[in-house]
Every structure is written in structure tokens, then in C-alpha cells.
């Protein structure tokens, strides 16, 4: 047991270092009848119970079940609080396009909004993204003016490029768009919405999946 009883002491209760090629720590339960944890971590403060950093080129964490007969989860996360159960974030400037959050069984996408503009107006006077929640993954494109009956083209440029051309799903976002005919093409850097018909100021929702 390693314990610090002085509340003002900021030292580490247990530290392990290695400059070799082996592990800095190893915990194993060898008894098949033991239902206890090989490692239990508790924290009563505001910090992380477990925090893993890797300054090399390997993973920061890895979980694997070796027993092929095991029906357990290799990673199981539960929260009794009001925060997210899991959050995945990339802070690298050239890494994945957006943040993915699973909250209450709902998939949320957050990130910097892409840009959008008219490349062929045909009666429309403006096109833009509404709502701060629009991202490279999902959002709404709104327009102004009325399509003249020939093709209008709106180009949405992703904030961060995809590795391969993604699939784009377009749906009408208001009643004025339901009578329009449309199709969409995509590249790694943008997608182009082509449509004609509909009433004044048609709006469209989009979902992008690589």
C-alpha cells in the first residue's frame, strides 16, 4: 500500500520509470476464480482517474480480450454524472475533419463550419450555411431568391479535406425545397449540389460520410 496522508503534499504516491525496453509496470491476476480487478483506480477529486500520454509513435491506450470464448466488452464506459460517456477529439491541424460525440445514444458532430457559395445562380441571389452547429459532417444550406427553372449549383467546401470522396445525403429542409429535383457530386474537398425547381428560398440538409 502506498499512501500520502498530508493533504498539502503534492508528491506522487507511486512512480515507476524505465529507460530500457520493458514495461514500467505490470499487474496480473493468475487465479481463474478471482473476480477482482487486476488494477483498480479511484479518484475523489476533479482530475482524471486514468490519464495516458504517449510521446513516441505508439498508442496512448490499447485494450484487447485474448480469450475467444469471452463475451465481455473490451472497453466498457459508464457515467453516473451529467457529462459525456465518450468523447473522441483530434487536435492535429491536418487530422480528421470533425469531432464525434456519442451522447445518450445520439451521434453528434461538432467542428468548424465549412464554407458555401453559389457557383451557378439561375435566379438565386444567395446561399449560406445557417446555424453554428453545421460541420463538415452535417448541416443545413439555405438560399435566397427563386430558382428560374434551370439548374442552380451550390458548392460546399469542407473545412478539412476527406481522405477519399465521401458519400453525401441531401434532404429538403423546408417546404419550398420539396418540389425541387436535385443531385449531388463530391470530391475530397467539397460537394456540389445541383438542383432546379422548388419555390423561393429552398433549404437543404446534408449528411456526409466517408
N, C-alpha and C positions, 0 to 999 in steps of 0.2 A: 504494500500500500504506500502510495506517495501522496502526501497531504501538506498543504500550507494553511495554517490557521490564522495567520496575520492578514487581516483584510487590507492592509496598506502595502503588502508585499506584491510586487509586480513580476517577480521571477517566475520561470517555468517550473512546474512541479516535476515534470519528467521530460527529458530531452535525449534524443538518440541521433547520432551523426555517424556517417561513414564516408571515407574517401576512397573506398575500394569499389568492387563490382557487385557486392552482395547487398542484401536488404538492410535497411536501418532498423527495421522492426518486423517481428513475425509472431503471430498468435494462432494457435491451433488447439482445437478440442479433439482428442483422439477417441473418446468414448462414444460409441454409436447410440448409447442410451441417454446421453446427456442432451437435454433440450435447451440448455442455456446458450447465451451468446458467446462467441469467441472474443468479441470485443464490444463493450457497451460504452457509450459516451453520453453524458448528461451535462446540460448547461442550464443554469438558472438565471443567466444574465441576458443581455441583448445581443451577444455575439453569436457566431456560428458554432454549432455543436461539432461539426467536422468541416474543415476547410483544406482543400487540396490545391497546391500550386505545383506546376512543373515548369522549370526554367530551361529544360532541354527540349528535345523534339518528340518525346513520348506523350502518352495520355496523362491527363490530370486525375483520371479515375477509370477503373475498369472493374466490371462485375460479371462473373461467369458461374453458372451451375455446371459442374462436371458430370454429375450423376444423371444418366439419361432417363432414369426412372423417376426422377424428382418432378413433381407437379408444382413446385413453388415458383415464385417470381424471382427473377434475378435482381430486380430492383423494385422496391415497393415503397411508395411515399404517401404518407398520411398527414394531414394538418388538422388540428383542432382549433386553429386560430382563424383569423379573417384574411390571411394572405393567400397567395397562390400556392398550389401544391407543387407545381414545377414551372420554372421559367428557363427558357433557353435564349441566350443572347450572344451575339457576335459583335465585338468591339473593333475588329480589324477593318481597316478602311476599304479593303478590296474583298472582304469575305461575303458571306451570304447576304441576300438583299434585305431581309427584314427579320424582326423578332417574332418568334412563335410562342404564344402563351396558351396553355390549356387551363381553363378556369371553370370549375363547376360543370365539367363535361362539354364546355363550349370552347371552340378554337378561335382565338383572337389573333389578329395580325396588327402589329404596330411598327412604325418606322417613318422615315422621311417620305413625304408625298412625292410622287413623280410629277412631271410637267405634261401639259396637254395643250394642243393648239389645232386650229383649223388649217388643213393643207389644201382643201378644196371646199369653198363655202357653199355655192349653189343656193343662195338665199339666206343662209345662216349668217349671223353677224358676230357671234362669239361662242367660244367653247371653253370650259374650265372645269376643274375638279372642285366639288363642294365638300365641305366637311373636313375637319382636321384629321379625321380618322382614316382617310384614304391613304393607301400604301401601294407598293408595287404588287401586292398580292390581291387586294380587293379595294373597291371604292365605287364612286359614282361620278359619271361625266354628265354635266348639264350644259345645255346650249341656249342660245338666244336667237330669235328670228324664226323664220319658217322655211323649210326645205322647198325648193322650187319644183320638185318632182323629178329632178335628175340627181345623180349621185353626189352626196356630200362625203367628205373624208376628214376624219379626226385622227390625229396621231398622238398617242400617249407614249412618252419617253420615260423609261424606268429610271428611278434614282440610282440603282445599281444594276448592272447588266447581269443576265442569267448566263449560266454555262452553256445551255442549249436553248433553242427556241421553245418557249413554253406554250402550253395549251391555254387558250383564253375563252372563257364563257361569258357571253353577253346576254343580258335580260333587260326588258323595258323597265325603267324606274318610275315612270309616270304614265298616265292615261294617254298623253299626247304621243308617246313613243310606240304604243301597242299596234298602231296601224302601219308602222314603218317596216320595210324589208331591209335586211342588213346581213353583212358577213364580215368576218374579221381575219386578218393575217397577222403573223407575228414574226419577229426576229429576236435575237438575244438582247437587243437594246430597246425595242419598242413594240407596240402593236398598233395596227391601223384599222379603225372602224369605218367601214363603208356602208352608207345607208341612204335610202330615199323614201319619200312619203312621210306620213305622220303629220301631226298638227304643229302648232307653234311651240317652240322651246322643248323639244323632246329630250328626255334624260335617259341614261342607260347605266345599269350596274355592271360591274365586271368582276370576275374572279380569275386569277392567273395561277396556274400550277405547272411547275417544271417537270 
